[in-house]
Amino acid sequence: MRPRCSVWWKCWRRCKVFGFGPATRIYLAVGATDMRKGFEGLYGLVRDRLQCEPLSGHVFLFCNAQRNRLKLILWDGSGLWICAKKLSKGRFRWPEPQPGEVKVVLSHEELAMLLGGIDLSQARARPWHRSKIDSNGVGSNRINTAGNDCNPQLSSVTK
């Protein structure tokens, strides 16, 4: 058995495959796209049709007319990625654009829902906020203090 190459391993550990950060924007192209397009064709669509910089590090999505195939193009700093997905059943639920719009901006959560087959037009965000827990309204047996969470618990095996 060959030993693993330590140089390859160190390089691979630093590489973040599809780790979209909060600054990464996700653009969805409106309308149908020819799915035979490769790197140069999709690069040109991003530059000319969407009026964006393909080497910006943002994610660009394209779909065919039947909405059963999707392609994603992304620059990771060292090269272009193109990923494709073909549905065996069903269709992607592409969001409806505003009139005259050539691209739609999606959030990271919306991208996950779209790829998972969820209809974005029927999904709605629920408002939420953090609130402090009032210790007066909580029973004393439910409050965890630092004194009792480090004590070892005896199990039936050690008794």
QUIQUIVEN-V770413 format. One record per run of one state. SS is the DSSP state (a for helix, b for strand, c for the rest). FROM is the first residue (numbers start at 1). TO is the last residue. If there is no record, write none. Layout:
SS&FROM&TO, SS&FROM&TO
This chain:
c&1&5, a&6&14, c&15&25, b&26&32, c&33&38, a&39&49, c&50&53, a&54&56, c&57&58, b&59&63, c&64&68, b&69&75, c&76&79, b&80&86, c&87&102, b&103&106, c&107&107, a&108&115, c&116&139, a&140&142, c&143&159
